[in-house]
Amino acid sequence: MDPVVQYLVGPTCGHLYRHLMGKLAVYPIPELRLPNASGSVFLDIGCSWGRWCVAAARKGYIPIGIDPSLGAVLAARRLTDELGLPAQFVVADARFLPFRPSTFDVVFSYSVLQHFSKLEAKLVLADVARVLKQRGTCLVQMPNRFGLWNMLNRALSGFKEARSFDVRYWAPGELKEVFTRLIGETTLSVDGYFGLGVQASDARLFPLHFRGIVALSDFLRKLSQRRRWMCSIADSLYVTSTLRRAS
């Protein structure tokens, strides 16, 4: 297993993954909640070691990942080469995407914009609108201010103001307004409960007590598809926007 990935699996995937640092036997590749594609160009903002680019390539997308860390980008390139998947990686700042307008069919980001100040996140989204194709899709994971687990963590920290790389929590209505204004028509859906980054596809990698958390999170996520009010108390949300430029 790539030694850089062995280290990065903790800080990039969430607290439930910390016990796997230095002990990975398989790469934890998540499920990408997008339809299969045939050659659609996919941008992963903050790709780190490339797990979402691998997931995208396996569904028929042509992934391009960007990250400010050269070490992470080199690890992503090694991983996709090892798996024989087509992917390109660029060292870049998400606020200044080094691509021409209307380049991508899909722009994706997971567990990244939550660490930006809200002003900087809006700068990223404005540039996302520039590089997306007309009617392209923007899919971004964001933390819900009113998620039950998130509210507990915020209370335990004394509701202190976020600084540096701390998570910034967004209200669902705020997310919908900002993404609609900067990109286009927007919907919210549940990514998970009981934390940020919990992936049901990785349940086999966890000890039994963690598997219960993951299974319950996924059960509630599926239940929320029929009971839309549950989106308001989920901890991790997907924000899906469709770009429609004025003619």
C-alpha positions in Angstrom: 0.0 0.0 0.0 1.2 3.5 -0.8 2.9 4.9 2.3 1.4 8.4 1.8 -2.1 7.0 1.5 -1.4 5.0 4.7 -1.0 8.4 6.4 -3.6 10.5 4.6 -6.4 8.1 5.2 -6.9 9.5 8.7 -7.0 13.3 8.0 -8.9 13.0 4.7 -11.5 10.4 5.5 -12.7 11.3 9.0 -12.3 10.2 12.6 -13.6 6.7 12.1 -10.6 6.0 9.8 -7.9 7.0 12.2 -7.4 3.4 13.4 -6.5 2.5 9.8 -3.5 4.8 9.6 -0.4 2.7 8.8 -2.6 -0.5 8.7 -4.4 -0.3 5.4 -4.8 -3.6 3.5 -7.1 -2.2 0.8 -7.8 1.3 -0.5 -11.1 2.7 0.9 -12.7 3.8 -2.4 -16.2 5.4 -1.7 -19.4 5.1 -3.7 -19.9 8.2 -6.0 -23.5 9.1 -6.0 -23.7 10.1 -9.6 -25.0 8.1 -12.6 -22.6 6.1 -14.8 -21.1 8.2 -17.6 -19.2 7.7 -20.8 -16.4 10.1 -21.1 -17.9 13.0 -19.1 -15.1 15.2 -17.7 -15.0 15.3 -13.9 -13.2 17.7 -11.7 -12.4 16.8 -8.1 -11.6 19.9 -6.0 -9.3 18.9 -3.1 -8.6 15.4 -4.4 -5.9 14.5 -1.9 -4.8 11.0 -2.6 -7.4 10.5 -5.3 -10.1 8.3 -3.8 -13.0 10.1 -5.5 -11.2 10.2 -8.8 -10.9 6.4 -8.6 -14.6 6.2 -7.9 -15.4 8.5 -10.8 -13.1 6.6 -13.3 -14.8 3.4 -12.3 -18.2 4.9 -13.3 -16.9 6.0 -16.7 -15.9 9.6 -16.0 -12.6 11.2 -17.1 -11.3 12.5 -13.7 -9.1 15.5 -13.2 -8.1 16.1 -9.5 -6.6 19.3 -8.0 -5.0 19.7 -4.6 -2.6 22.2 -3.2 -0.4 19.4 -1.8 2.3 18.1 -4.2 2.8 15.0 -2.0 -1.0 14.1 -2.2 -1.1 14.7 -5.9 1.9 12.4 -6.5 0.2 9.7 -4.3 -3.0 10.1 -6.4 -1.0 9.6 -9.6 0.7 6.5 -8.2 -2.6 5.1 -7.1 -4.5 5.6 -10.4 -1.4 4.3 -12.3 -1.4 1.2 -10.1 -5.1 0.6 -10.7 -4.8 1.3 -14.4 -7.3 4.1 -14.4 -7.3 7.2 -16.6 -6.8 10.3 -14.4 -4.9 13.6 -14.4 -3.8 15.6 -11.4 -2.8 19.2 -10.9 -1.3 21.1 -8.0 -3.6 24.1 -7.7 -5.6 26.5 -5.5 -9.3 25.8 -5.5 -10.0 29.6 -5.5 -8.3 30.1 -8.8 -9.1 27.1 -11.0 -6.5 26.8 -13.8 -8.9 25.7 -16.5 -10.7 27.3 -19.4 -14.4 28.2 -19.1 -17.0 25.5 -19.8 -14.5 22.6 -19.4 -16.2 20.2 -17.1 -19.4 18.2 -17.1 -19.2 17.6 -13.4 -17.4 19.5 -10.6 -17.2 17.6 -7.3 -15.8 18.3 -3.9 -15.9 16.3 -0.7 -14.8 17.4 2.8 -13.0 20.4 1.4 -15.1 23.6 1.2 -16.2 23.1 4.8 -12.7 24.1 5.8 -12.8 27.4 3.9 -14.1 30.7 5.3 -17.5 31.3 3.9 -16.1 34.2 1.8 -13.5 31.9 0.3 -16.0 29.2 -0.3 -18.1 31.6 -2.3 -15.0 32.5 -4.4 -14.5 28.9 -5.2 -18.2 28.4 -6.2 -18.0 31.5 -8.5 -15.0 29.9 -10.3 -16.8 26.6 -10.4 -19.6 28.3 -12.3 -17.0 29.5 -14.8 -15.4 26.1 -15.6 -18.7 24.2 -15.7 -20.4 23.5 -19.0 -23.9 24.7 -19.5 -26.2 22.4 -17.6 -23.2 20.8 -15.9 -23.5 19.4 -12.4 -21.9 20.7 -9.3 -21.9 18.2 -6.4 -20.4 19.3 -3.1 -20.5 17.8 0.4 -21.1 20.3 3.2 -21.7 20.1 7.0 -25.1 21.0 8.3 -25.2 23.5 11.2 -28.3 21.8 12.6 -27.1 18.2 12.3 -27.6 16.5 15.6 -24.0 15.2 15.9 -22.6 18.5 14.6 -24.6 20.5 17.2 -23.2 18.2 20.0 -19.6 18.8 18.8 -20.1 22.5 18.6 -21.6 22.6 22.1 -18.7 20.6 23.5 -16.3 23.1 22.0 -18.3 26.0 23.5 -19.5 27.2 20.0 -16.2 28.8 19.4 -15.6 30.7 16.2 -13.9 28.6 13.5 -10.3 29.5 12.7 -7.6 28.2 10.4 -8.6 24.6 9.2 -11.6 24.3 11.5 -14.9 23.1 10.0 -17.4 25.9 9.1 -21.0 24.8 9.5 -23.7 26.0 7.1 -27.5 26.2 7.6 -29.4 24.2 4.9 -31.2 27.4 3.7 -27.9 29.2 3.5 -26.5 26.5 1.3 -29.4 26.5 -1.0 -29.4 30.3 -1.4 -25.6 30.6 -2.0 -25.4 27.7 -4.4 -28.5 28.8 -6.3 -27.2 32.3 -6.7 -23.7 31.4 -7.7 -24.3 28.3 -9.8 -28.0 27.5 -10.5 -31.0 25.4 -9.4 -30.0 23.6 -6.2 -31.3 20.7 -4.2 -30.0 19.2 -0.9 -29.8 15.5 0.0 -28.4 13.5 2.9 -24.8 12.2 2.8 -24.8 10.8 6.3 -25.3 11.1 10.0 -23.1 10.8 13.1 -20.2 12.7 11.7 -18.7 13.9 8.4 -17.3 11.4 5.9 -19.0 8.2 7.0 -19.0 5.9 4.0 -21.1 2.7 4.0 -18.9 1.2 1.3 -16.0 1.1 3.9 -17.9 -0.7 6.6 -15.8 -3.9 6.2 -12.7 -1.9 7.2 -14.1 -0.9 10.6 -14.4 -2.8 14.0 -17.8 -4.0 14.9 -18.8 -1.0 17.0 -18.0 1.4 14.1 -19.9 -0.8 11.7 -23.0 -0.3 13.7 -22.6 3.5 13.4 -22.1 3.2 9.6 -25.1 0.9 9.1 -27.4 3.2 11.1 -26.2 6.2 9.2 -26.9 4.5 5.9 -30.3 3.3 7.0 -31.3 6.9 8.0 -29.9 8.2 4.8 -32.1 5.9 2.7 -35.1 6.7 5.0 -34.5 10.4 4.4 -35.2 9.9 0.7 -38.9 9.3 1.6 -39.0 11.6 4.6 -37.5 14.9 3.4 -37.6 16.6 6.8 -34.7 14.3 7.9 -32.4 16.3 5.7 -32.6 19.2 8.2 -31.0 17.1 11.0 -28.4 15.2 8.9 -24.8 16.0 9.7 -23.4 15.8 6.2 -25.3 17.1 3.2 -24.8 16.8 -0.5 -25.5 20.1 -2.4 -26.4 19.4 -6.1 -26.6 22.4 -8.4 -27.2 22.6 -12.2 -25.5 25.4 -14.1 -27.7 27.5 -16.3 -26.1 30.5 -17.8 -28.2 33.4 -19.0 -28.6 33.3 -22.8 
